Amino acid sequence: MSLPPLFLRHAALAVVGLAALGGCSREAPPADATPADASSDATPAGAAQGADGWRVYVCADGRIVRALYPDTETARLKLETGEQALKIAISASGARYVGQGVQWWTKGDEASLAPLKPGEDIASAAGVACVPPAQAPVEPPAPGTPGGLPDDRTPLDERPAAPDSPQAAATVVEQYYALVESGRGAETGRLRTDGTPEDLSAFARLSALVGAPGPAEGAAGSTFVRVPVVLYGRYASGPEYHASGQATLRRVNDVPGATADQLRWRIETIEVRPTRR
């Protein structure tokens, strides 16, 4: 099945999700980052489970909570104040745990963290919502701001792109990230000159904005095009990830003997640098 072209400019930018960039310049994951485990039914909550059994949640106030459920009666939480042990308590729905001045209430993938006042068994304070990293929102920088795409207001060319055009090269970048978004990282190698597929294990989600391509440049019998990209998302361990840079694509010039495969645009490199927000 062919992927639809996603190339747009300025406000109508291509948006894709869940990517990891192998063979490029990107920030290393935090030391406690653990790949998500697809088997999430073994413990009370449905958040992504790391290889060590701990589940990660991102709360609406920015806190990152790690939870472990060693049995059906206990929850252990790692908070900014340290690790706390909680015991199961009566609840109308979900699983509610209390102890050490904290209430932790899980319902499916989501959870709520609330303080317990002295003498309380059920928290009177409103809890803060916590969700798995893959569900926690992350906003990209706006075009023209630090870390964002150039503020390009050139009207979109609606004409079909010629196979050798810079826009056709940008379409390959969009297809690349569309594959990554759908979890088909093993298929991305066919869009790279080195054939290397992407390793998606470090990220819970990672989205990309693809900008307008630069002009075609020729060298040593090949043509190159650079396409700006902005990445934003979350590591599986919860922290946000932001980076920006460019993808460089190459195709062989139209010379006698060039094969159809050599004449196609392929991603030569993807180089991004972390940006702070």
N, C-alpha and C positions, 0 to 999 in steps of 0.2 A: 504494500500500500504506500503510495507516494505521500510525502508530508506537504502540507500547504505552505506556500511562501508567506513569511511573516515580516518581510522587510518593510519598515515604516520609518518615518523621521519625526523628530521633535516630540510632540505630545503623543503621537501614535507610534510608540516604540514597541519593538518585539519584546515580549515578556515570557520567559520560560523559567522552569524551576528545577531544583534538586540536581546540582552538578558538582563534580569534583574534577579538578584539572590536573591530570598527570602530565609530567614532563614540562611544566611551566613554572614561572616564578610566582609562588603564592605562600602566604603565611602558614607556618606549621600549625596543626591543630593544638589546642590546649593540652597540657600533659595528662589531664584526666579524661580526655576524649576517648570514648569507646564506641565501636560500631553498634548500630541498632540491631537487635535480634528480632526476627520476624515472628517468633513464637511468643506471643504476648498473653496467652490465656492461662499460664501456669500460676499466676499470682493475682491478687484481688484487683489491681489496677490495670488499665490497658495501655499505659504509656510505654514508649519504646524501652526495651530492656537491654542494658549493656552486657558484655560478656561476664562481668563480675556479679550480675544479678541485680545491680542497682538501677532504678528507673529515674529518668530525668524529667523534670517539669520546669517550665518557665512561667513565672507569675506575672500578673498584670502590672505590678509595681517594679518589675525588673529583676526581682530576686530569682535565683536558680535553686531549686530544691531537688535533692536526690533522696529517693525513698527505696527502702528494702523491706520486703515482706517475708521474713524467715519462716513464718507459719501463718495459719489462718487467724491467730489471735494477736499478732504483734506487727507493729510497723516501726522501723527505725528511720529517722529523718536526719539528713545532713543540712543544717541551716547555717547562716552566717555566724550564729552564736555557738556552733558546735553540733555534735551529734546527740540526738535525743531519742529515747525509747518510749513508745506509746503502746497502749493496750486497746483492744477492740471495745467499743461501747455500743449501747442500743441505738439503732437508727431506723427510721421508717423506710429508707432506701439507701442503696450504696453501702459502703463500709466506712464507719466513723471510728477514728482512733483518738484517744486523749491521753495526756500526761505531760508533766513538767511545764504546765502553763500553756499548752498548745493543743489545738484541735485540728486534726487532719481528716478531711472527709472526701472520699473518692467515689465517683460515679462514672463508671466506664473509663473513658480516656481522660476525663477531667477530674480536677480536685479543687478543694477550697482549704486555705490555710487561715486560721483565726486564733487570736489570743484567748486564753481562758483566764478569767479573773478568779481571785481566791474564792473558793467555795462553789464555783460553777462546775457543773457536769456537762452542760451544753453552752457553747459560747453565745453570749449576747451580742458581741461585736460582729459587725459584718465581715465576712471572710474575703480574702483576695483570691480571685480565680487563678488557677494554674493549669496549664495545658502542656502536652508533649512539645518538644522543640519544633517538630514538623508543622504544628498548628499555630505556633506563636508568630504574630505578624512582624515583619521587618520591612521598613520603608527604604527605598533607594534614594540617593541624593538627586535633587532636581537638576535638569539640564542647565549648564552654565554655572553650577555651584561646585566647590571643591569635591573631587571624587566623582562628579557626574559627567554625563556625556556633553559634548559641545552643544551650545544652544543654537542648533541649526534649524532655521525657519524656512529653508528652501522647500517649495511645494513638492509633494511626492510625484514622481514620474510614473504615471499609470500604464505606460506602454510596456509590453513584454520585454524582458531583458535579453539582450543578445548573449549567447553562451560564453563569449569571451569578454563580456563587460564587467566592470567593477561591481555592478549591482548583482550580477549572477554569482560573483564571489561572495558577496554579503549573504546571499540566500543560502549558501553552503553553511555559513556560520549559524544561521537561524535553524537550519535543519539539524545541525550538530547539537545545539542546545535543546531542541525539541526532543531528540532521542534521549538525551540525558534526563530531561524532565520526566519522561515516561518510564524511567528506570531501565532503559535499554542501552546501558553504557557499553555493553559488549559489541554493539553495532556501530559505535562511533569511530572505530578504527578505520572503517572504509572511507571516511571523510578526511583522514589524515595521511600525509605522505609516508609516515613511518608505520602506519597501521596499528598504532598502540591504542587499545581501548582504555576507557576511563575507569578508575577505581572510585566508586561512589560511597565507600564505607565511612568516610570521615564526617559526612554531612547528613543532617536530618533534612535539610532543604537548602537549596541555593538557586536563586533566580538570576537571570541575565537580561540586561538591556543591550540591544545591538544597534549601533549607530550607523550613520551614513558612511560608505566606503570612501577611501581616498583614491587618488588617480592611479592608474596602472603604470608600473615602472618596469622597464626591461633590463635584463642582465643575464649574460652567459646563456643565451638561447631560451630563457624562460621569462615569464611575465609575473610580477608580484603585485599584490594589492593588500593594503592594510585596512582593517576594519576595527573601529573602537568598540570595546565592550566594558560594561559595568556589571560587577557581580555583587549580590547581596543575599544573605541567608543566615542559616544557623548551623553550627556544628552539632553533631549528635549529643555532645555534652552540654549544650544549651547556649553558650555565648554567641553573639552575633558575629557575622563575617562580612566584611566589605572590602572590595578590591576593584581596581580599574586598570585598564591597559588596552592591549590590542591583539587581534589575531592576524597573522600574516599568511596569505594564501598564495599558492604558486600553480602555474600551468605552463606546459611547454608551448613555445611559439608555434604558429602554423607553418611548419616546415615539412618538406617531403619526407614521408616515412613515419611521421608521428602517428601513434595509435589513438583511437578514440579515448581510451583511458588516460593517456598522457595529456590530452587536450582538455580534460576536465579540471576544474578548480579543486585543489586539495589544501587542507590546512597544514602549513609548514610548521608554524609555532603558535603558541598562545602564551603571551607574556603579560602578567598582571602583577601589580604591587598592592599590598594592603593599604587601605585608607582608613583614617580614624574619623569617627563621628561623635 
